[in-house]
Amino acid sequence: MAKPVQLVLTKDVRKLGKMGDLVQVAPGYARNYLVPQGIGMQVNPGILKQVERRKELERQRLAELKAGAETQAAAITAVGKLSIAKQAGDKDAIFGTITTQDLAEALKSLANVEVDKRDITVEDIKRLGEYTATIELHPEVIVNIEFEVVAS
C-alpha cells in the first residue's frame, strides 16, 4: 500500500477538513482529485510556515473572543439580580411571557452589555416569581443570572 500524502486544503472539504488544514490522504485521492480540482496543494516548507502562521492568528483571535466574553460575564454578574416588570392578573399569572428578548433588553439597560437573545436560555415563564437564565457568551464562558418577575 502506498504511503499517505500530506496536503494543505485550499477549500473546505466535508469529512476531511477546513481550508488551511494539513491533512494526510491517499496518493491517488490527492493526485486524481484534490490537486487537479485546486482543493489541495502539495506541502513544502514555505506552505507549512503559512499554515502555522494562520493557526497562530486563529488561536489569538479565539483568545481575544474568550477574553471579551469573560469581561461581559463579569459585567453581567456585577449587576446581580434583575427585576422585570410585567402586567399580572389573577393568581400571579402574567399577561404574555418573559422572552429572551426581554432579558437581553434588561441587561443592556442595567449592565450596558449587548447580549444576543439567541445566546440566552430560559424556561417558559408565565407567573410572577424568581427564575434563573443561562447565557452562553462563548463555548467556555457560561453565566447563570437570576431575575425576578414582578407585577407592574
C-alpha positions in Angstrom: 0.0 0.0 0.0 1.2 3.5 -0.9 2.3 6.0 1.7 -0.2 8.8 2.6 0.5 12.2 1.1 0.3 15.4 3.0 -1.7 18.3 1.5 -2.9 21.7 2.6 -6.5 22.3 1.8 -7.4 25.4 -0.1 -11.1 24.9 0.4 -13.4 23.3 3.0 -13.9 19.6 2.3 -16.7 17.7 4.1 -15.4 14.9 6.3 -11.8 15.8 5.5 -11.0 19.3 6.9 -11.3 23.0 6.6 -9.4 25.4 4.5 -5.8 25.7 5.7 -5.8 22.3 7.4 -2.9 20.0 6.9 -4.3 16.5 6.0 -3.0 13.1 5.1 -4.7 11.4 2.2 -4.2 8.5 -0.1 -1.9 9.4 -3.0 -4.5 8.5 -5.7 -7.1 10.8 -4.0 -4.5 13.6 -3.9 -3.2 13.1 -7.5 -6.5 12.4 -9.2 -9.0 14.7 -7.4 -7.7 17.2 -4.8 -4.7 18.7 -6.6 -6.3 18.9 -10.1 -9.5 20.5 -8.7 -7.4 23.1 -6.8 -8.7 21.8 -3.5 -5.4 20.8 -2.1 -1.7 21.9 -2.5 1.4 19.8 -2.1 3.2 20.6 1.2 6.6 22.4 1.2 8.4 24.3 4.0 7.0 27.7 2.9 3.5 26.4 2.9 4.0 24.8 6.3 5.1 28.2 7.7 2.0 29.8 6.3 -0.2 27.1 7.8 1.4 27.6 11.2 1.1 31.4 11.0 -2.6 31.1 10.1 -3.2 28.7 13.0 -1.4 31.1 15.4 -3.5 34.0 14.2 -6.7 31.9 14.7 -5.6 31.0 18.2 -5.0 34.7 19.0 -8.4 35.6 17.6 -10.2 32.9 19.6 -8.3 34.0 22.8 -9.5 37.6 22.2 -13.1 36.5 21.8 -12.9 34.5 25.0 -11.4 37.4 26.9 -14.2 39.7 25.6 -16.7 37.1 26.8 -15.1 36.9 30.2 -15.3 40.7 30.5 -19.0 40.6 29.6 -19.6 37.8 32.1 -18.0 39.9 34.9 -20.2 42.9 34.0 -23.3 40.7 34.0 -22.6 39.1 37.3 -21.8 42.6 38.8 -25.5 43.6 38.1 -26.7 40.9 40.5 -30.4 40.2 40.4 -32.5 41.6 37.6 -36.1 42.7 38.0 -38.5 42.6 35.1 -42.0 44.2 35.5 -44.9 42.7 33.7 -48.6 43.2 34.0 -50.2 40.5 36.1 -53.6 39.1 36.6 -55.2 36.5 38.9 -53.1 34.0 40.8 -49.8 35.8 39.9 -50.3 34.9 36.2 -48.6 37.4 33.9 -50.0 38.6 30.6 -47.8 37.1 27.9 -44.4 35.5 28.8 -40.9 36.7 29.6 -38.8 36.2 26.5 -35.1 36.1 25.9 -35.5 39.5 24.2 -36.9 40.9 27.5 -33.8 39.6 29.3 -31.4 41.0 26.6 -33.0 44.4 26.9 -32.8 44.4 30.7 -29.1 43.5 30.6 -28.5 46.2 28.0 -30.2 48.9 30.1 -28.7 47.8 33.5 -25.3 46.5 32.7 -24.8 48.2 29.3 -23.9 44.8 27.9 -25.0 43.7 24.5 -26.2 40.0 24.6 -27.7 38.2 21.7 -31.1 36.9 22.6 -30.2 33.6 20.9 -27.4 33.0 23.5 -29.9 33.2 26.4 -31.7 30.1 27.6 -34.7 30.4 29.9 -37.7 28.3 30.8 -41.2 29.3 29.9 -42.3 31.9 32.4 -46.0 32.6 32.9 -46.1 33.6 36.6 -44.5 36.1 38.9 -41.5 34.8 40.8 -37.8 34.2 40.8 -36.1 32.4 37.9 -32.7 31.7 36.5 -31.5 32.1 32.9 -28.3 30.7 31.3 -26.3 33.0 29.0 -23.7 31.4 26.8 -21.3 34.2 25.8 -18.6 31.8 24.5 -18.5 28.0 24.4 -16.2 28.1 27.5 -17.9 31.1 29.2 -21.4 30.4 30.5 -23.2 32.7 33.0 -26.2 32.0 35.1 -28.2 35.1 36.1 -31.1 35.3 38.5 -34.0 37.5 37.8 -37.4 38.3 39.3 -40.7 38.9 37.6 -42.7 41.5 39.4 -46.1 43.0 38.8 -46.2 46.4 37.3 
